[in-house]
């Protein structure tokens, strides 16, 4: 597959150009995800190589016990079977999801968005070449060409056994899949990530982290959307004005709470609390004031997507309380939320970032694409 991606590079770029030419650029975040340039293809090749080098995750021994007068019980990892991933834009998912599924002995059905149709057709053709060269069935990696109605019917009445569905996209997609699916769904949820600046934070460091988390890549689910500032931060009013200046210099639009609005009267005051639940995927953020770490934790647990949250503080005890009590897949101290990523966290290529608690939360890498199975060896054992 690595060789074929290199050989077919020009054809892949041409296929992606068809998708880009047909796309309405009003949604900049989705457009950014759709781009498959030469650097992105290099990244796909690296992802395949990284998975190639990882150990096989299947049939690993988890535990071994001897019970009931000689009955041997062994728990080992096992494939799910067939995984369906439904995703929007992002042709690189077509490579990463498939290589992870294949390495972990799972078949995969790829349902990409219509906006990436030509790119995905070309990438799946590369996969089929690789499979055929190794005398393997193309059924291991298949692209579903279904519209919304056909997808709903497929979810409700799958024509073949499906063991796991991973919806990777916005809230509407996730709700659609959960409503109609008849098998297990592992949610790759919304971001809507929060950062809290405590009263003892290093302010210069906080500005640097906020700017990276917000502006480094607005289309990523690990981008920052909400900033909470402690009202006990020394000179917090001047610091809010400084934060506004830094964000504005990078073209970030700002929404503010009532309390912040009295300090930053130039900015739009939030009128509807539903804004705090919203994932922006844009150069946009909300800023609020809180009176304590407990208030920050409560707000994050109420409004965030359970993806990533960060605290800026020098206080070990405060940081530990925040990280233990915030209910997110990844919690940070003095660091940008942009690190919630399989490659950045040392997991390697990822299928998605799970915000579910079963069976895994965080980056779904190779080792997370297996379930388990008990092997029990007896010699005429009966239970009495």
N, C-alpha and C positions, 0 to 999 in steps of 0.2 A: 504493500500500500504506500509506503514511503517513496519508493521508486516511481510508482505510477502517478502519485501526486506531482512529483517533479516533472515527469514526462508530459503530463497533461496540463501543466501550469497555464499555458496560453489559452487553451480551450476553457479552463475554469474561469479565467479572467473575462473571457468573452461572454460566457454564460451569466456571470455576475453583472456585467454591464447591461445586459438585457433587463435584469431585475431592477437595477438602479435607474435606468432610463424610464421605466414604467412607474417608478415610485413617486408619490407625492411627498415632497420634502418638508411639508408642514410639520411632520412629526420628526424632529431632528434626532431624538434619541433612537427611534426605531430605524431611521436611515443609517445612523452610525453603526448599529448592530448588523445591518444588512451588508455593509461594505466587505468585500473579500478581495483585498489587494494582495500584492506579492508578499508583503510582510505577514499578512494573515495566513497565507498558504505556508510560509516558512514556519509559522506557529503551529499549524496543523501537523506538519511533518515532525516537528519536535514532540508534539503531544503523543503521536503514534510511537515514536522512539522511546519516550519515557515509559509508556505502558508496556512496551516490549521488554524493557529491562526490569520491570517489577516482577516479583514472585507470583506464581499462580495462586490465586486466593481460594481455589476450590479444593475440598477434601483435606483442609487443615484440621488437625485435632484440637478441639477446644477443651475437652475434658475426658478423663478416663477414670472409671470407678468400678470396683468389684463389690457387688451387693448380693444379698439373698443367697448365701451359701454358694458362691462361685459364679453368679450371673454377671457377665461383663457388659458394662454400659459405656459406649463411646459416643461422644457428641462431636460431629464434624461439620465443617462448612459445606454448603451445597448451593447450586444455582437456583435462581427463582424459576426459570423456565423461559417464559416469553415476556418481555418488557415492552410496553408501548410508551413512547415519549411524544408529547404534543408540545410544540414550541413555536414561538413567533420569531421571524427574522433569523439572524445569527446562523449562517451556513456552517460555521465552525462546530456547532453542536452536532451536525450530521457526521462529522469525523470523530469528535471526542466521545459522543454517546455510543457510537457503533463500536469503536475500538475497545471501550471499557466493557460493553456487553459481551463482545466476542471473546475477549480474554477471560472473562468470568463464566464462560460456557452458557451464556444466555442468548437466545434469539432476540432480535430487536426490530420493532416496527417503528418507523420514523414518520411522524405526521408534522411536517413543517408548515409554516404559513405560506399563503399564496404569493406573498410579496417576494419570497425567496425560491420560487418554483424552479426556475431554470438553473440556479446555482445548486439546488439540492439534487435535481435530476443528474447533473454532471458529476457530483460527488458520489452519489450512489452507484453510478456507472463505473467509477473508479473502484469502489468496493467490490463490485461484481467481477471486474477483471481480476482483482487480487484473489478472490475466492475461487474463480474458475481455474486460474493458474495452479492452484493447490488442490484441484479436484474436489472442491467443497461446494455444497449447494448454495445458490443465491438466496435461499430462504433464511439463512442466518441473519441477513441484513436486508430489510425491505422498506421501500418507501410507499406510504399510503397516499393515494391521490384522491382525496375525498373533500367535498365541500362541507359546509357547516351541518346541513341536514343529514348528509350521509355519515358524517362523523358521529352525530348524535345517535343514529341508528346503529352504527358500529359499536358504540359504547353500551347501548342498551341491550343489543342482541349480537354479541361478537360471534363471527362465523367460525372462530377457532378459540381454543383456550388462551386467555390472557391472565398472567399471574400478578402483574404489577403495572400500574399506570403512573407516569410522572408528568404532570402538567407543569411546564416551565414558561411562565409568562405572567401577565397581569391578573388582577383580581377577577375580572370577568371570565377569563379563560379557566381559572381554577374553579370558580363557582359552577361553570358549565360542566366541567368534567365531573366534579363531585356530585352534581345533581343527577347525572345520567349514567355514571359508571356502575358496573355490577361486580367489580372486583376491588382489591386493595388499591388505594390512591395515596401516593407519597407526595406531599405538597412542597413544591419549590416556591415559597411564598413571596409576598411583596417585601420590599425593603423598608422604606419609611424609617430610616435609621436616625437615632438621637445621639447628641453629644452634650454632656453636662460639664460646665466649667464651675468647679467648686471654689469656695472663698479663698483657699490657699493655693490655687493653681498658679503655675508659671504662665503669665499672660502672653509673653512673646511666643512661648512654645504653643500655647493654645491657639493663637492666631495662625501659626504655621500649620498645625494639624487640621484646624477647621477648613482652611483654604484648600489643602490637599484633598480632604474627604469630600468637599463640595464640588470642586472644579476639575479634579484629575480626569474623571470620566463620568459624565452625567447620565449616560445610558446604562450604567452598571447598577445592579441591585444592591451593591454595598456602598453606594454613594450616600452622603449625608443630606438629610432634609430638614431636621429640626435641631435647633440650638437652644439649650436652657442655660441661663446665667444665674449664678447665686446673687441674691440681693445683698449678701454680706461680703461680696468681693470688694476690696478697697477701691474707691473711686470708680464704682461700677458704671456710673453715668458717663464719665469720660471714656471708659473702656468700650461701652456700647457704641458711642460715636466713632471710636477708632475702628471697631469691628465693621460698622456700616461702611466706612470709607474704604476699607480693604476689600470688602465684598463688592462694592460698587465699581471699584477699579478693575474687577474681573467680570463685570457685566452681570452680576447676580442680582436678581430682583428679590425684594425683601417684604415679607408680611410680618406684622408684629402684634403682640398681645396688647391689651389695654394699657397695662403698666409700662411696657416698653414704648408704646405710642406717645406717652407724655414726654419721653426723653428724645425720641426720634419722630417728631411730628410730620416729617416729610414722607414717612412710609405708611402704606395702607394698613389699617387696623383690622384684625381678624374679626369678622362679624358672626361667623358660623363655626362652632367647635369642630365640625366635620373635617375642616382643613387639617387638624392635627392628626387625623387618621390617613391622610392622603399621601401616596408616594408620588413625587413630582416628576422624576426623570427629566429634569430641566435645570437651567441655571436659575434656581429659585429656592428660597429657604424661608423658614419661619423662626422667629426669635421670641423667647418668653423668659420671664423672670420667675424664679422659685426661691423660697425662703430657707430650704433645707435640703440635705441629701435625700431624706425620706420623701419629701415632696417630689423631687426629681425622679426617684425610683417609681413612685406611684403613677406619675404622668407617663413615663416610658412604658410601664406595664399595661397601662390603659390604652394608649394610642398607637404604639409602635407595631410593626409587623412581626416582631419576634425574631428579627434577622441579626442585627448588630447594634451594639450600643457602647459608648465610650465615656469615661470620666477623666477629666483633667484635674489632678490633685497630687500634692506631695505627701499626703497623709496615708500611711499604710492601712490603718484601721478603717478609714473612710472608703478607701479603694476596695478593700476586701468586702465590706458590707454591700457596696454597690454591685460588685461583680457576683456575689453570692445571691443577691436578692432580685436583680434584674433578670427577667425571664426571656432571654434571647439565646439564639444559637451560638453567638460569639459575643463576648464581653471584653472590653479593652480598658487599659489604664494608660493614659498619656500616649495614645497612638491612634492613627487614622483608621476608620472603619473599612478603608479600601483594601485591607489585608484579608478580608473574608473571601478567600479564593483558594481553590484546591492547590494551584501551583505555589502561591505565596505561603500557604500553611504547611507545605511539605507533603501534601497528599498526592500531588500530581494532577493529571487530567481529571476533570469532574463531570459527572452527569448533570448535576444541579447543586444548588445550596438548599438543603432541606430545612424548613422551619417546623416540621412535624417532630414529635418526640418519639414516635415509633416508625420504623425500627431504628432510625438514626437521625441525628440532627447535625446540621453543618454541611461541609462539602461532601458530596457523595462520590467518593473515588472508587478505585478498583476493589479495595477491601470491603467496601460497604455494599457492593452489588451481589452479595451472597446472603443466603439465609442459613439455617442450620438443620441438621437431621441427626436423629439418634440411631445408632447401630447397636443392637442388643444381641449378645451371643450367649446361648444357653446349652444345656445338655439334658433335655427333657424336663426343664424347670416348670413347675406349676405353682401358682400362688395359693397359699393356704391361710 
